[in-house]
Amino acid sequence: MFKFISYWRTAAVVLCDLASTAYYIGGIVESSIGSAAPWFILAVMLFSYAVRSVYIESCSLFVRGGVYRVVKEAMGGFLAKLSVSALMFDYILTGPISGVSAGQYVIGLLKALLLLGPVHELLAKLNIHLATNSPAFESFKAWGSVAIACLITLYFFRQNVLGIHESSGKALKIMFATTVMAVIILVWCGITLWVDGPRNHVNYLPDLSAHVDPDTGQPMSPLGYLTGTHVGDELGALAHKPPRDWLSMIGMLGILIAFGHSILAMSGEETLAQVYREVESPKLKNFKRAAFIVFVYSLVLTAGISFLAVLLIPDNVRMSQYSDNLIGGLAMHVIGPAWARVMLNAFVVMIGFLILAGAVNTAIIGSNGVLNRVAEDGVMPDWFLKPHKRYGTTYRMLLLILGMQLFTIVVSRGDVIVLGEAYAFGVVWSFVFKALAMVVLRFRDRNPREFMVPLNIKIGSVEIPIGLPLIFIVLLAAALTNLLTKDVATRWGIGFTIGFLLIFIISEHFSERRRKGSHHVHLEQFNRETTDKLTLTGLGITKHVYRKLVAIRSPNNLFMLEKALAESDPLTTSVFVMTAKLDQSGLLERPDQELDSYDQDLMTAVVTRAEKTGKEVVPLIVPTNNPLYAVVKTAKDLDVQELIVGESNKNTADEQLDQLALYWFNLADGAPKPLTVRILSRDREVHLDLAGGARIPKISERQARSIAELRAAGVGVSRLLLAHDGTTTSHDLFQAVLTMLDPHVQLDLVVVPVPDVVANEPRAGVDPDRQWAKRLGREVTVLPLAGSPGPEIVRLAREKHYDLIALALPQPWSESMRERRPIPWLTYVMEHATCPVFVAVPPAIPTEVE
């Protein structure tokens, strides 16, 4: 399961749900609020990007985010389980609704073929007489749709067992086909509008009076509980009361009701957060790209189709014949010959089948992500997280989702109306819980964020959010109006939410009893393979030209891994992460032995770091009685170019490098390959090039196209600290540095005492040099020292992230060196600096006669 996908695939997974609503959302909303529906769908699609920004901010905080994790961090476990319970109700309905709808498209196409003259005559010659309007055919349509929906669900269950790379690949192919259809239908409709003009007009205000249900022929009111009018329960009973139209006169309430009924167009947003874990590097940047693609695509397709449907499809047939397939209705009402319209309609139906099938995939992916987060928190048994032996996916969780969806499909008997009326309860409330949780986290967690929802006011050190609460208020208003006006969805939604909540509470109770009161700590479960000899072929690593090995020991000290991942280019470099498991007995572990808790904890920490960056790693555990030798031997077996280790608690960096070099040359049989050994800590890096070294290009180096891009990527020098003692020697160094530096490099000064060897030299101080630089348009900052010069310079360099320290040896430096009278603070800086130290030597006075 440890795979990462591109932002195109991420967008495709979400769009399979969002884009499928373009087929039916216009009909659903128009049946509730009249022909003003396109305006409200457009408003919802524009508002969706504000909601998406909430998801972007939450995902920047939690890699495995989604509504459960965010709500729990902000408001506790109970509300987290409640929000997930509501969301799961809609996820379980999404797959069956989409699958059954796809099946009905196929049956509808079959019906159209049977009604064609040549086909009808051929069947008559074979003495086959079919009545497509008979109860038998209607039963065939219902159960045929059920069978097709079950097959689609089973197919995408299999794709998800194979992994996200397989299921997202299918989603991307579906969206390619959908894009072709969208371009054709939008262009053809545009030409029709240009030639014939609009056939209807689009109202601006919603109509909240009672409408006739096109499926039942009975009156219905979009005001639901507010008017006391509701349609249809599972028994088909209808209770009619006179609608109270006075509510439609209250403009703001009417607009809120219309907006709430249109919010179904945002279905699928939560899946965006569920797939953030799998987004490849650069993770947040690619996530933003995916979110923008989803926004533009759904805005153009969903809102565009809604407007075109009202403008081009005649009022007398739009809701009665095409309410569940507005794109098909558009195909039949564009200009052109009848055969061309029929072919276009057939193409639309085929794409509709594909995209609705893709929505089944999205429902499975979203459900799997949500339930995985719940299980990782200890609410569900760890048994569900057991990885598939071959593919590593949580197949038991997928089996649970498969069972619930197949049960829903069969029990509903393909009745999309029943499913559709109950839908869209949990989606809206998950938005509300998510937005509220993010508002709370703004005040509870003040750590810096990679992204923030816009519109924030800073008063002193406190940043007050404005945009985030506004989004929450709009979502809460829409959710409350839906609660009061969509009676079927409210009844079914509340009932199933309570049911799921009770299941989660009971499951968590038994899980706590099994833990006997101990705190739950999530540990990843791993499949384990053993081998006597490590080879690249055996590990399946063939596509990358560079390889680096990172040796780790403790889950609490993985800085070397974090830095190695940050600088690695996933397109060119394979990253191996190994720990040497000390085994004094010399006996290898049994192949069937499970990982102990420490190894599991260590590898969980590795997976967490890799997920955060969106880059794959290959984890290895090597039993040995000599850890350092095992590290070098593994580096040789895997033919790596770089070996990265952390600082030792027992040996100095020099001793580490010497021992690693000794093992490397001993293993080489007299012909050592180039290897670069790097010792990394938070404050410094020490490296040693063996046999010439083989440094791997960093991702920032490979992608840079200019000096500015290279510097922006953190390579080279962006900030320089110059030690100035006010003497002529420091003045000369300052002039040299100032004139050779790129103007974009920040230059700061720190004033140091004059060394004893030049105590009698006249001093002009630092101010003349600073004023001279200012006249040249170069602003130079002088930093004060609060203590001893050496430690203070090292502290400044570390805290302010300087890339280079420049020092000048005093004159006469040769006498100082010859008499072994080192300058204490200068020696301290050269021995303890966390960045390179540039030491300038003034020219010596010639002693020979010219």
N, C-alpha and C positions, 0 to 999 in steps of 0.2 A: 504493500500500500504506500510505500515511501517513494512517491513520484510527484513531480511538479509539472504543471501545465502552463501554457502561454496565456496571455490575456485574451487572445482571440477565442481560445477554447473556453476560458472562464466566462466570457460574454455569451458564447453560444449556449452553454448550459442554462444560464438564466433566461436568455431570449427564447428558448424553446417553450418556456412557460408564458413569459410576457407576450411574445409575438402571437402565440396561439389565441390569446384573448381578442386579437384583432378580428377573428372570425365571428365572434358572438357578443362581445362586450357592448357594441352599439345597440344590438337588439335588446339585450337585457336592460340597459339603462333607459332606452327609449320607451320600453313597455312600462317603466315606472314614472318617468318625468316628461315624456313627450319628445317632440322633435328638436328641443333645445339640447338634447343629449350630447351632441358633438362638442359644444362649448364647454360643458362640464368635464367631458373626457379629456379635452385639451388642457383644461385647468389642472386636472389630476396628473396628467403626464408632465406638465411643467413643475408641479409641486413635487413630483417623484424624485427630482434631482435634489431637492432639499432633504427629503427623507434619505436619499442615497448618501448624502454628506454625513448624516448621522451614523450610517453604517461604516463609512470610511474612517471616521474618527474612532469608533469603537474597535474596529479591526486593527488600527494602529496601536491600540492598547493591549489587545488580546489576540494572539495569533489564532488560537482555537476559541473564537468568539461566539457570535450568535446571541440570540436573546437570552438563553439560559445563563451563560457565563456572566454577561453584562448585568443582568438583573440580580443575580446572586451577589456579585461584588458590591452592588449599590444598595440593595434592599433586602437581602437575605434569601435563604433557601426556599421558604414557603412560596413567596411571590414568584421566584424563579420557576418552581415546579408548576405553579398556576399558569404562568405565561406559556410555558412549553406545552402544557396540557391543551390549552386553547389552540396553539399552533399545530400540534399533532393532529387535531381533529380535521383541520383543513388539508394538511399534507396527505392524510389517509384518503380524503375525498378527491384530491387533485388528480391522482393517478387514475382511479376509476372513472371520473368524469371525462378526462381526456381520452382514456382508452375506449370507453363506450362511444364517445362522440366520433372517434376515428373509425370504429366499427360501423357506425351508422352511415358515415360517409361512403364506406365501401358498399354497404347494402343499398344505399341510395343510388350509387353509380350502377350497381347491378340491376336495380329496378329500371333505371333510365335505359339501359341496354336492352332489357326485355321488352320495353315499349317501342323500340325501334321497329319500323315496318319489316325489313328483311329478317330480323331475328324472330319477330312474331310469326311471320309466314313459315319460317323454317320449323319452328316448334309445332305449328299447326299440322304441317306435313308429317311430323313424327307422332302426331296424335297426342301432343302435350299441350294442355290448356291451363295457363296460369292466371289467376285473378290476383293482381298485385294489391288490390284493396281489400282482399278477404281477410277474415280473422286468422286463417292459417298463415298467410303471408306476413301479417303483423307479428304473429308469434315467431315466425322464422326470422323476421327482422330483429326482434328483441333478443332472442337467444343466439342468433348469429353475431350480433354486436357483442354479446357477452363472451362468446367464444373468441372473437378477434381481440377483445380487450384483454382476456386472459393470456393469449399468445404474446401480445405486445409486452405485457407485464413480465412474463417469463423470459422473454428475449432480453429485456433491459436489466432484469435481475442477473442474468448470466453476464452481461457486459459489466455490471458493477462488481460482480465477484472477480472478474479479470482485473479490474482496477480503474481508477479515475482516468488514466490515459486512454483506455478503450472506450469508456462511456462518453467522455468528452469529445473523442474523435468522431463518434457517431453524431453527436449533437452538432459539431462543426459542419459535417457534410449536410445535415438537414438544413442548417441555416444558409448554406450556399444555395441549395435548391430554393429555399424560401425567398432569398434575395432576388433570384432570377424572376420568380413569380411576382414579387412586389414591384420590381422595376417595370415589368410588362403591364401589370394591371394599372399602376399609377399613371404611366405614360398614356396608355390607351384611354383611360378615363379623362385625362387632361385634354386629349385631342377631342373627345366627345363633348366636353364642356365648351371647348373653343368653337366647335362647329355648330352644335345644337343649343348650347346654353343650358342653364339649370332647368330642371323639370319641376322642382319644388323649391321652397325657401326654408332656411334654417332659422327657427325662432330663437330669440335671445333669452326669454324667461321660461322657467320650467312650468309644466302643466301638472298640478298635483291633484286634479280631480280624478274620479274613478275611471279606469280604463277596462277594456274587455281583454281578458286573457286569450291570446290567439290559440292556445292549446286546448282550453276548456270551454271557451265561449262565454265564460261567466265574468261578471264585473269584479274588479279588484282595485284596491287603493294602495298607492305607494306609502301611505301614512301609517299602515299597519296598526299597531297597538294604539296609536294616538286617536284614530277614528273608530277603532273597534272592528274594522273590516279586515279579515284575513282570508286567504285562499288556501284550500287544499291541505289536508294532513295526509298521513300515509294511508288512511282508510278512504280517502276521497270525499270526506264530508266537507261541506262548505257552509260557513255561517256568514250571512250577509246582513249588514246593518247600513243604514243610510250614511254615506260619508259626510263628514263635517268639513265643508270646503273653506270654512273661515281660516283654517290654518294656512292655506295656500296664499292668503292675502298678506300674511306676515312675511315681508320680503326676505329678511335675513334668515328666518327659520326655513323658509322654502328653499333658499339657496344652499343652506347647510344640508338639508335633506337630500337635495339633488346631488350635492357634492359627495355625500356619504354613499349614495347609491352608485356613484361612478367610481368609487375608490377601488373596486374590484380590478380595475385596469392596472393596478400596481401589484397584482398577484405575482409572486416569484421573487420579490425583493429580499426576503429573508435568506433565500438560497445563496444570494451573493455573499453573505457573511459565512455561510457554511462551507464554501469552497475557498475561502481566503487562505486556509491552511495549505492548500495545494498550489497556490499561485507561485510561479517561478520568480527568481531574482531578475531585476530589483523589485521586491515584493510589493511594497506600497505604491510605487510608481506604476507598475503593471496593473495593480488593482484599480487605481484611478482611471487608467486607460480603459479597462474593461467596463467600469461604471459609466464612463462617458459614451462608449459605444452602445451600451444597453439603452442609455437615455436617448440618444439621437435616433437609434433604430426604432425603438418603441414609440417615440414621439411622431416620427414621420409615418410609420405604418399604422399604428393603432388610431391616432387622431386623424390621420389622412383618410383612412378607410371610413371612419365614422362620418366625416363631413361629406365625402363623395357618395356614400350610401343615401344620405338624406337628399342630396342635390340631384341624384340621377335615377334612383329607383322610385317608381311611382308610389304615392302614399297608399294606394288601395291594395298593393301586393307586398310592400316592403316588410310589414310586420306579420302578415298572414302567411307568407311563403318563405321568407328569407331571414327571419329573426335569428336563427341559429347559424346562418352562413351568409353574412352580408357580402363577403367577397364573391361568393358564387352568384348572388343577385346582381352585383356590379358586372360580372362577366356576361350575364344575359341581357344587360341593358346598355352596353356600349354600342357605338356605331359599327357597322360592318355586316357582312352576309351572315345568315343564320348558322351555316356550317362552321364559320370561324368562331362565333360566339359559343357554340356547343363544344368545340375543341378547347377553347379557353376555359370554359366551365369545367370540363373534364380535367384539365391541367390543374386548375384551382383545387378541385376535389382531391386530386392525388397529393398535392402539396399540403392540403389541409390534413390529410391522413398522416403524412410524415411528421408535420409539426406537432400535431396532437399526440402522436406516438412519442415524440421527443419530450413533450410535457410529462409523460409518464416517467421517463428517465430522470427529469429534473425533480419530480416528486420523490423518487427513490433516493437520489443523491441528498436532497434536503432532509428527508426523514432520517437517513443514515447518519448525517452529520449531527442533527439535533440529539438523537438517541445516544450517539457516541459520547457527546459532551455530558449527558445525564449519567451514563454508565461510568465515565471517567471520574465523576464526582462521588461515586459510591452509592448513588440512588438505585441503580440496577446492578445485578450481580456481575462480577468480572468475567463470568463464564461467557457472556455475550461478546466480550472483546477478544476472545481467542482468535488469533489470525489463521487464515486458510494456509494449509501446509505448503501449497505451491505458490499462491498469489499474494499471501500476506494480508488480504482484506478481511474485514470483520464479517465473515459470511454468516455467522449465526444471527447477527443483528439484521442482516439483509434477509435472512429467512423469515424472521419475525415480521418485517415490513411486508414481505411477499405474502405471507399468510393473511395479514390484515387487509391488504388491498384485494386479494382474490376473494376473500369473504365478502367484502363490500360490493364487489362487482356482481357476484352471484346473487346475493340477497336483494340488491336493487333491481335485478332482472333487466338491466339495461335502461332503466327509467332515468334519463338525464334530468328531467324536470324535478323529480324528487331530490336527486343529488344536488342539482344546481340551486334549489331554493335553500338547502341547508348550508351551502358553501359560503365562504367569505366572512365567517364570524371570527375565527381565530387569527386570520391574517391582520385584520384591522387592530385587534387588541394586542397582538404581538408588536405592532408598530408603536402603540401607545406605551406599553411597558418598556420597550427599548428606549424611546425618546425620554421618558421619565427617568429611567436609570441613568442615562447619559447626563441629564441635568443634575442629578444627585452627585454623580462622580465628578462633575466640574468643581464641586465644593469639597468633596471628601478626598479626592485624589488630585493634588495640585502639581504632580510631576509634569515635566515638559512633555508635550505631545508632538508627534510628527505632523499631525494634521488636526485642525480645529474647525468646527462648523463656523462659518463667517458671522459677522456682526457681534463683536465683543467690545465692551468698554472697559478700559483700564483706569482704575482709580487707585493711585499709589501702587502698592504691590499686589492689589487684588484685581483680578480680571472678571468682570461681570458679564455673563453670556446674555445676549439678547436674541439672536437667531435661534438658538436651541430651544428656549422656552416657547417661542412663537410657533415652531414646528410642532412641539408637544401639544399646545393649545388647539391647533387646527386638527391634529389627529384625534385628540380627545373629543372634540366637538363632533367630528365625523363618526367616531365610534359610538357615542351616546345616541346620536340620531339614528344610526343603524340599529342600535339596541331597541329603540322605541318604535321603529317603523318596519323592520324586517322580522316579522314575528316567527316565521318558520326557522330561519337561520338562528334566531335568538333561542328558541326552544331547544332545537337540536344541538346548537353550539354549547349552551349552558349544560345540558344534560351530559353530553360526551366529555366536556371539559371536566366536570365533576368526576365522571367515571375514570378518566385518565389520571386525574389528581389523586384519587383514592388508590389507584394501582401503584403510583409512584410512592405515595406515603407508606403503604404497606410493604412494598419492596425495600424501601430505605430502612424501615424498622427491622426487617429480618436481616438485612445486610449488617446493620449495627450490632445485632445480637450475635452474628457470626464473628464479628471483630471483637466481641466482648468489651465494648466501650472504648477501644483504642481509636485514635484519630485516623481517618482514612487518608492515605497518601497514594496518589495515582502513580503506578509504575507501568510502563509500556510492556506489552507481552511480545516476545520475539520468537520467530522460528529460528532454529539453530541447525547449521550444517557444519560438519567437521571434515578436515582434510589433513593428510600427513605432510603435504607440501603446498605452499601458496604459489599460485601462478595467475597471471593476468587472464589467461584463457579460462581457467577454472572459475574465476570470479566473474567472467563475462564482460571484462573491461577491454574493449578493443577500439572504441571510437575516439579517444582523446590522445593527443600527442604528448601532453604533460601529465605527470603524476607526482603527488606530494603525500608524504606520510606524516601524520600528526600523532605523537605519542602522548597519552594522557594517563593520569593516575587517580585523580579525585574529582567527583562531581562538583565540588566547591571551588575548583581552580581550573577553569577551562578557558582562560583568556587566550592561550595559544591557539586553541581551536577557533574561537570567535574571530581572532585576527586573520587566521589562515583562510577561513570561509569568506570574510569580508573582502579580501584581496584576490580571491580565486575567480577565474573566468569559467563559468560552467560549460561554455562551448568548447574549451580547449583543455581543461584540467580536471583530472579525477582526484578526489580527496579520499584517502584512506585514514581511518581513525583506529588506532590500536591501543590496547592496554595489555601489559605483560602481567599475567596472573602468576604470582609466585607459587611454585610447587616444589618444595624442597625434596620431596620423595622421588622426583624425576619421572613419575608415572603420569601419563596423559589422562585427562578426565574421560569418563565413559561418553560415547557419542550420544546416548539417550538421556544423559543427565541434564536436568533443567538448570538454567542460570540461577546462581544464588542471589540473594537480595541486594548485595553490594554491586555485583555486575549489572543487575537489572536497573538499579538506581543510576549507575554510571552511564549505561547506554540510553536510558531515558533522558538524561541530561544532554547527551549527544544529539538525540533526535530533536529535542526542544531547540537547541541552537541551530540545527540545520533547517528546521521548519521556519524559524524566525527570519533566516536569510533567503529561504527558497532555493537552496542548493543541495544536491544529493551528496551523501557520504556513504562509504562502505565501512561498516563497523567490524572490527576484528578483536578477538580475545585469544592471546597466545600464551599457553601454559609454558613456564620456564623456571629454571632455578637461577638464571642470570638475566635480569630484566634488560640491562643495557645491551648485552650481546643479542638478545632476542629482537630488540628494536632495530639494530643494525642489520641482522640477518633478514628480517622482514623487508627492510628497505632494499636489500640486494635482490631478494626473491621477486619483489614487485617492480624492480627496475625503476625506482623513483629518481627524480632529479633533485628534490628537496626533502630534507628530513627536519622536522620541527619538533622541538622538545621544550618543556618548561624548565624553570630554574630548579636546581636541586636544593634540598634542605640540608644536605651533608657536604657537598662538594662545591667548590667555586666554579664559575663558568669556564675558566681555563682548564681546570681538571676534567670537567665534563667533556670539553672539546677534545682534549688529549686522548681520553679513553675511547671516545667514539671514533676518532681518527685511527687509533691503534686497531680496533676491531675491524674497521672498514678495509684497511690495508691487509690485515691478516686473512680476511675472507676473499680477497681479490686474486690470490695466487699470483702475485707479482704484476698483475695488469688491472689496476683499479680504474673503475669508471668515474667520470666526473660526478661529484655530489656536493651540494651546498647544505651545510648543517647550520641551523638557526636555533638559537636559544632565545625564547620570547618571554617577557614579563610585561606587566602593565606600563612600566616606566622606561624600559630600554630593550634593545635588540642587539645581540652579539651573533656574528656569523663567521663561519670558516669555510673556505672553498677548498675542497679536497680534489686533487688531480685536475685542477683548473676550475672546478665548480661548475654548476649547471643551474643558474638562477632561472626561475619561471617568471615570465612577464606577468605583472599584475593586471587585473581587469582595467584599472584606471589608466595604465600605460598603454594597453592595447587599443582602447577605444578613443584615446585623446587624439585630436587632429591639430592642436596648436599648443603653444606654451601655456596660454591662459587656461585651456581645458585641462592640461596636465596638472597645473597648480591647483585648479578648482577641485580636482579629484584627490588632492592630498599628497601628490607626488612632488618632490622638490622643495623649494623654499618659498614660503608665503610670509613668514614672520622671522625677523632677525633681531637678536639682542646683542648690542655692542657695548663692551665694557670700556669706559672712558675715564682716565685719571687726570685729565686736564693738561697733560704734558704735550710737547711738540710731537712726540711719537704717536700718541693717541689722536692728535689732530690730523697727522698725515694719514693714519689708518681710516679715520672718519671720512676724509676727502676721497680716498681711494674707494671705499665701500659705497659712498653716496653716488659717485659718478659711474660705477660699474653696475649698480643695482637697477633692475627693472623698476620703473615708477610704481608698479602695482604691488611691490613687495613692501610690507610694513617694516620700518626701521625704528627701533626704540633704543634709548641709551640708559645705561645705569652707571652712576658715578662711583668709582672705587678709589681707595686711598693710593697715594703714590708709593711705590716700592722704595725700600731703604737705599737701594743702589743708585737711585736718581733723586734722592730727597732734596738735593741742592739745586736741581734743575728748575729754571723759572717756569711758572705755569700761567696759562691764560684762562683756564677754566673751561667749562662746557658751554656757557651761554653764547660766546661768539660763534661757535660752530652751529648751534641751534638757530640763531638769528640768520646766519648765512644760508642755512638750508631753507629757512622760511622765505627769504628773498627769492630763492630759486623755485619756489612753489612746492617744496617738499616738507610736509609737516612731520616733525620728529618729537616724540614724547620722551621726557626724562622721568625714569621711575626711581622712587626713593628706596634706599636699603634700610631695613629695620633691624639689622644685626650684622654678624660677621659676613664679609663680602662673599666668600666661597659658598657657604650653605645658602645664602640668600639668592645668589645668582642661579644656583641649581634649583631652588624652590620656585623662583619666577619662571624659569624655563619649563618646569614641569606643569605648573598651574596655568600658565598662559599659553601653553602649547607652542613654544618657539621651535622652529625647525633648525636653527643654527645659532651658535654663539660665536662672536668674533672677539678675539683678544689680541693685544699687542704686547710682545715681549719688550721690556724696557732696554734702553741703551745705557751702559754697555752690557748687552746680554751675554757676550762671550766670557767676560770676566766672571759674571755671576755663575754661569754654567761650569766654568773651569774650576772655580773654588767650591762647587757643590753647595751653593747657597740658594736653594730654591725659594721661590716666592710662595708662601703658604696658601693664600687664597687661590692663586692661579693653579697650583698643583691640585688643590681640592676640586676645582671645577673640571679639570681634565680627567680626574679619576672618577667623578661621580655624576657627570652631566648625563642627562637622558636623551640628548641629541648630539649631533656632531659638533666639535669645537674647532673653529678656524683660528689658527694661531699665526699671526703675522710677525715676521722677523725683520727688524729695520736693517738697512744696508750697513755693512761694517766699514769703518774707516780704513782705506788701503794703507798697508805698511811698506810696500815697495815703492821705489822711485820710478816715476813714469818716464 
